[in-house]
Amino acid sequence: MKNKRGMLILLWLICAGLWIFLSAQFYNEKDNHYFALTDLSENILIADTVNLSLTQHSLDNCVNVNEADQTDLQKLPGIGPVLAKNIIDYRQNFGKFEKGDDLINVKGIGRVKLFKIQEFTCF
């Protein structure tokens, strides 16, 4: 009976320790909050955009976001009529985009969407 109780306590301690360890992995001290696994994958994707910007893009297949109309912008993955209009509105209000990272300022474009469209855009 004592062995069984000791094993249960040991199992509980291992589970509690694992929970504390994993919680610490997903705690953002800067913003003082926990973030989900999706946030973690977005951070990894942002790190990969550095490599993406160094790759050679085919100018024949890219959409020039500074000159494209709403129909052309909708050819980008994940860009529908609303986001295309947001891109055009942002461009009219703030001027041309200089680099792909500038698109993050458009309402509705987050880090993951930026990563998905960046290889298909040019300026």
HUDA-V140972 format. One line per field, one symbol per residue. ss: DSSP state (H for helix, E for strand, L for the rest). phi: phi as a letter, one per 30 degrees, with the letter a starting at -180 (. if undefined). A space follows every 50 residues. Layout:
BEGIN
ss=???
phi=???
END
This chain:
BEGIN
ss=LHHHHHHHHHHHHHHHHHHHHHHHHLEELLLLEELLHHHHHHHHHHHHHH HHHHLLLLLLLLEELLLLLHHHHLLLLLLLHHHHHHHHHHHHHHLLLLLH HHHHHLLLLLHHHHHHHHLLEEL
phi=.ddddddddddddddddddddddddcccdechadbddddddddddddddd ddddddcdddcccdddbddddddddddiccdddddddddddddcjddcbe dddddddjccdddeddcedccbb
END
